[in-house]
Amino acid sequence: MKLQAFLPLVTYPDSNSDAIAFNATAIAAYLGAELHAEVIGAHISNASTVMSRLLPKLPELIREAEAASRQRGEHLLEKIREEAAKKPVSLTTGVSSAALLLIGEAAAIEARYFDISLHGWETGNSTSRATAEAVMFGSGRPAILLPEALAIGTIGHVAIAWDGSRVAARAVADAKSFLERASKITVFTIVDEKPLTEEDGAERLAVGLRRRGLAAEAASIDIEDCPVGIGLQVHALERGANLLVMGGYGHSVIRDFVLGGATEDVLDDLRLPVLFSH
């Protein structure tokens, strides 16, 4: 049974960059997954009568913005088709629209019908961030954030952030397809951040993975005064990891996100591909 990967593409007010075409198809090819790329365009509601009187050109500006959103979506889909043909990756595409404030919710609902979602991540892109957060916390599926400043290749070394929690265990289960393909797995435990349920939890997880035939080892790390999410990424990169697996802490109430510290650190400064599971 082939994995089904979902790629939501946003175009307004901030758009995904062209880099998402290469990175998303690279992950799909690595996993042998079928990829569905969906442009979720912005539907901008008509202005009120009062606003129309104050800004007579507003309806025209709205039409222009929606047209620009559609054009950008067509461009991104064409780039993805080109990259999918090169790899090759089985690809389907779609186009839909949602009210500006509901784009993330629309993406989260769609993501529930797939095994995993892929998200381009660019510093300062508030639209892609809001969409990814909505999917992470609202879809019930794992989400991979792909830094658009990097060209993603083979995921040979997977790092796992382990604290013995439910969400960490869920993340490990959701990362199964990557773990089975990895040549090396490192299970990180932070020793100077918070009390752990089990002092030997990382080693217990590594032993369990080795029993499944995977090349796993445990590593205790000290992040000192560094933010947790940054420290995890720094240690992962220093050891040559290509992917960090971690539980996503947080919840959403009517589109207001309350994030855990490590989750927010990573979202604020993403340095390598990260698989989040909530």
Number of C-alpha atoms within 10 A of each C-alpha: 4 9 15 18 25 28 26 27 29 28 23 24 16 14 20 23 18 15 21 27 24 21 24 27 31 22 22 24 19 17 19 17 21 18 27 19 24 22 24 25 27 24 20 17 10 12 14 10 10 9 13 13 11 10 12 13 11 16 16 10 12 16 14 12 17 20 14 17 24 21 13 21 23 15 13 25 21 14 16 25 20 15 18 22 12 11 14 15 22 16 17 14 15 11 15 13 19 16 15 16 15 17 25 27 22 20 26 24 14 17 26 17 15 18 17 24 30 27 27 28 27 24 14 10 15 15 22 26 21 19 22 26 25 24 28 28 22 20 23 17 21 27 30 25 26 26 22 24 16 14 12 21 13 14 20 16 23 25 29 30 23 24 24 18 12 10 18 22 19 17 25 22 13 21 23 11 14 21 24 15 16 19 14 18 25 23 25 24 24 21 16 14 14 8 10 16 10 11 14 13 18 24 20 16 20 22 17 13 18 14 11 11 10 18 18 24 19 21 16 15 15 15 18 12 9 11 15 21 22 21 20 26 24 17 17 24 17 9 13 14 22 19 28 27 25 27 25 25 19 16 17 14 7 6 15 10 14 12 17 14 14 19 18 19 18 20 20 15 15 21 22 22 24 23 26 27 26 24
